[in-house]
Amino acid sequence: MRMDKYGRELDLILILTENASYTAQQIADRLGITRRNLYYYFDYLRDCGFNLQKTGTTYRLDRSSSFFRRLHEQISLSEYEAAYICRRLDSDDTRDHTAVNIRQKLARSFNLPDAVNPELQRRMNDCVAKLREAMATRKMVVLHKYASPHSNTVTDRIVEPYQLMNDERDVRCHEIRSHENKTFRLSRMESVEIIDVPWTFDDRHKQMYTDMFMFAGEQRYTVKMRMGLLSYNLMVEEYPQSAKCFTADGDTAWIFEGEVVSFLGIGRFVLGLYEDIEVIGCEEFKVYLAEKIKSMNKAV
């Protein structure tokens, strides 16, 4: 009987995620149950974190529900993973039609035109080789005809390259003209020329760091928190890489200590479970939370 119940719940989820909207009676008829029992199932789905939406007399599940988001994160490829697979496939025999089809599907799904453009890939490989040489010899380079989507310009940039990033798709540099550290995408430059000028501003080079919430930046903040079982379990489930940041504090609490580059990701998590979390380290984060709470109270 219990197994049958779970089977109907799974069938109900499938029905509610179809590209259609059904009335309660239509859903009950498809499941072979009464409308009264169907409403019990609806309550159960809401308790499990599903966002059940009703429009007029029809029902459907919102695909942004936390269950679907977590399921997607567990089984889907990231853009970087898809690009990595495409680059590996680019080195295979072009007569392998299966490899070609996989590259094309990944490129379409993740908007990766360079993954199926051998000429662009060769140009990027040449740029990587020159950038590696420049970093090893601590020399400046010219990024020729760099196309910037922000300024809508194509210009030459004189920079000091010091960090390849994102599976060698990007390079972190100190730009001489602006005296700022910037990230340049290899696919947007025509070529790299090493010039016989040594680094002058290496004291300003700062490594980019990506935290567990997928925010990237140069400035790091060490956050320390005491967390209950609920917040501890949810963080480890949603962000498995956070497991190494925890130490037990008795039987029902955990101490989290980790680095972040932005308070947006960790702040969203803390504010959602505020009663189960105590921030005990990082004054900047405490100020950030206080300001967020103040602004939310004003909005109410």
C-alpha positions in Angstrom: 0.0 0.0 0.0 2.8 2.4 0.9 4.7 1.6 -2.3 1.5 2.3 -4.3 1.3 5.7 -2.5 4.8 6.7 -3.6 4.1 5.5 -7.1 1.1 7.8 -7.3 3.1 10.7 -5.9 5.7 10.2 -8.6 3.0 9.9 -11.3 1.4 13.1 -9.9 4.8 15.0 -10.2 5.1 13.8 -13.8 1.6 15.0 -14.7 2.1 18.4 -13.0 5.4 19.0 -14.9 3.9 18.3 -18.4 3.6 21.2 -20.7 -0.1 21.5 -19.9 -2.4 22.5 -17.1 -5.0 20.2 -15.7 -8.0 20.6 -13.4 -8.2 18.7 -10.2 -10.8 16.4 -11.6 -8.7 15.6 -14.7 -5.7 14.8 -12.5 -7.7 12.7 -10.1 -9.2 10.7 -13.1 -5.7 10.0 -14.5 -4.4 8.8 -11.1 -7.6 6.8 -10.4 -8.3 8.5 -7.1 -10.9 10.9 -5.6 -10.5 14.6 -5.6 -10.4 14.6 -1.8 -7.4 12.2 -1.8 -5.8 14.4 -4.5 -5.8 17.4 -2.2 -3.9 15.3 0.4 -1.3 14.6 -2.2 -1.1 18.4 -3.0 -0.5 19.1 0.7 2.2 16.5 0.8 4.0 18.0 -2.2 3.9 21.5 -0.6 5.3 20.1 2.6 8.2 18.6 0.5 9.1 22.0 -0.9 7.3 21.9 -4.2 5.8 25.1 -5.5 2.3 24.1 -6.6 0.7 26.8 -8.7 -3.0 27.2 -9.3 -4.3 29.3 -12.2 -8.1 29.5 -12.2 -9.1 25.8 -11.9 -5.9 24.3 -13.2 -2.7 23.2 -11.4 1.0 22.8 -12.3 4.3 22.6 -10.6 6.7 25.5 -10.8 10.0 24.2 -12.2 11.9 26.7 -10.0 10.9 24.6 -6.9 13.9 23.8 -4.7 13.5 20.1 -5.5 14.0 20.6 -9.2 16.8 23.1 -8.7 18.8 20.6 -6.5 18.0 17.7 -8.9 19.3 19.8 -11.8 22.5 20.7 -9.9 23.2 17.1 -9.2 22.8 15.7 -12.7 23.5 18.6 -15.1 26.8 19.7 -16.6 28.1 23.1 -15.8 29.2 25.4 -18.7 32.8 24.8 -17.8 32.4 21.0 -17.8 30.6 21.1 -21.2 33.4 23.3 -22.6 36.0 20.9 -21.3 34.3 17.9 -22.9 34.1 19.8 -26.2 37.8 20.7 -26.2 38.7 17.1 -25.5 36.4 16.0 -28.4 38.0 18.6 -30.7 41.2 16.6 -30.6 39.5 13.5 -31.8 39.4 12.3 -35.4 36.9 14.5 -37.2 35.6 11.4 -39.0 34.2 10.2 -35.7 30.6 11.3 -36.4 29.5 10.4 -32.8 32.1 12.9 -31.4 31.0 15.5 -33.9 27.3 15.1 -32.9 28.1 15.3 -29.2 30.2 18.5 -29.7 27.4 20.1 -31.7 24.7 19.2 -29.1 26.8 20.6 -26.2 27.7 23.7 -28.2 24.0 24.4 -28.9 22.9 23.7 -25.3 25.6 25.8 -23.7 26.1 28.4 -26.3 29.7 27.4 -27.0 30.5 28.4 -30.6 34.2 27.9 -30.0 33.7 24.3 -29.1 32.9 23.4 -32.7 35.2 25.9 -34.4 38.6 24.3 -35.0 40.2 27.5 -36.3 39.2 29.4 -33.2 40.4 26.6 -31.0 43.8 26.6 -32.7 44.0 30.4 -32.2 43.1 30.0 -28.5 45.8 27.3 -28.1 48.4 29.7 -29.6 47.3 32.4 -27.2 47.6 30.1 -24.3 51.1 29.1 -25.3 52.2 32.7 -25.6 50.6 33.6 -22.3 52.3 30.8 -20.5 55.7 31.8 -21.8 55.0 35.4 -20.8 54.1 34.4 -17.3 57.1 32.2 -17.0 59.5 35.0 -18.1 57.5 37.8 -16.3 57.0 39.8 -19.5 54.3 42.1 -20.7 52.2 41.1 -23.8 49.9 42.8 -26.3 46.4 41.3 -26.7 45.8 42.1 -30.3 42.3 43.2 -31.5 40.6 42.3 -28.2 36.8 42.6 -28.7 35.1 44.0 -25.6 31.4 43.5 -25.4 31.2 46.1 -22.6 32.8 49.0 -24.4 31.8 47.8 -27.8 35.4 48.3 -29.1 38.1 46.3 -30.7 41.5 47.4 -29.4 45.0 46.3 -28.6 45.6 45.9 -24.8 49.1 46.0 -23.2 48.9 43.8 -20.0 50.8 41.8 -17.5 49.2 38.3 -17.6 49.5 36.3 -14.4 46.7 33.8 -14.0 45.0 31.4 -16.5 41.5 30.6 -15.4 38.4 28.5 -16.3 40.2 25.7 -18.0 42.4 28.2 -19.9 39.5 30.0 -21.4 40.2 33.2 -19.6 43.4 35.1 -18.4 43.7 37.4 -15.5 45.9 40.4 -16.2 47.0 43.8 -14.9 46.1 46.3 -17.7 48.7 49.0 -18.0 46.5 51.8 -19.4 43.8 51.5 -16.6 46.1 50.1 -13.9 43.3 47.6 -13.0 43.3 43.8 -12.8 40.9 42.5 -15.4 39.8 39.1 -16.8 40.1 38.7 -20.6 38.5 35.9 -22.6 40.8 34.1 -25.0 38.1 33.7 -27.7 37.8 37.5 -28.0 41.5 38.2 -28.8 43.0 37.7 -32.3 46.6 37.0 -31.1 49.1 37.5 -28.3 52.5 39.2 -28.7 55.2 39.0 -26.1 57.1 42.3 -25.8 60.5 42.7 -24.3 59.3 44.6 -21.3 59.5 43.1 -17.8 56.6 43.2 -15.3 56.5 46.5 -13.5 53.3 46.2 -11.4 53.5 42.6 -10.1 52.9 43.9 -6.6 49.3 44.6 -7.8 48.7 41.2 -9.2 46.0 39.4 -7.1 44.8 35.9 -7.7 41.1 35.4 -8.5 39.3 33.0 -6.1 36.0 31.3 -6.6 34.2 30.5 -3.4 31.8 27.6 -2.7 28.8 29.8 -3.7 30.4 30.3 -7.2 31.2 34.0 -6.7 34.6 35.1 -7.9 36.8 38.0 -6.8 40.2 39.0 -5.5 39.1 40.1 -1.9 38.5 37.2 0.5 36.6 37.2 3.8 36.8 34.5 6.4 33.4 33.8 7.8 32.9 31.8 11.0 29.5 30.6 12.2 27.9 28.2 14.7 25.2 26.2 12.9 22.5 23.8 14.1 21.8 20.4 12.5 19.2 21.8 10.1 21.4 24.5 8.6 24.5 22.2 8.7 22.7 19.4 6.8 21.2 21.8 4.2 24.5 23.5 3.5 26.4 20.2 3.0 23.6 18.9 0.7 23.4 22.1 -1.4 27.1 22.9 -1.3 29.0 19.6 -0.8 32.4 21.4 -1.1 31.6 23.1 2.3 32.0 19.8 4.2 35.7 20.5 4.7 34.9 23.8 6.5 33.0 22.2 9.4 34.1 20.9 12.8 31.7 19.4 15.3 30.7 21.5 18.3 29.0 19.0 20.6 26.2 16.7 19.5 23.9 19.2 17.8 26.0 22.0 16.5 28.7 22.6 14.0 31.3 25.3 13.5 31.7 26.6 9.9 34.8 28.5 9.0 35.4 29.3 5.3 36.4 31.9 2.8 34.0 33.8 0.6 34.5 36.7 -1.9 31.0 37.9 -1.8 28.3 38.0 1.0 25.5 37.5 -1.5 25.6 33.7 -1.6 26.3 33.0 2.0 24.0 35.9 3.1 21.1 34.4 1.2 21.7 31.1 3.0 22.1 32.7 6.5 19.0 34.9 6.2 16.9 31.9 5.2 17.9 30.0 8.3 18.6 32.9 10.6 17.3 31.3 13.8 19.6 28.3 13.3 22.8 30.2 12.6 25.0 32.4 14.8 27.7 34.4 13.0 30.7 34.5 15.4 33.4 35.8 13.0 33.8 38.4 10.3 32.6 41.9 11.3 32.0 42.9 7.7 29.6 40.0 7.3 27.7 41.0 10.5 27.4 44.6 9.2 26.1 43.2 5.8 23.5 41.1 7.5 22.3 43.9 9.8 21.9 46.2 6.8 20.0 43.5 4.9 17.6 42.9 7.9 17.1 46.7 8.3 16.2 47.1 4.6 13.8 44.1 4.7 12.1 45.5 7.8 11.5 48.8 6.0 10.1 47.0 3.0 7.5 45.2 5.1 
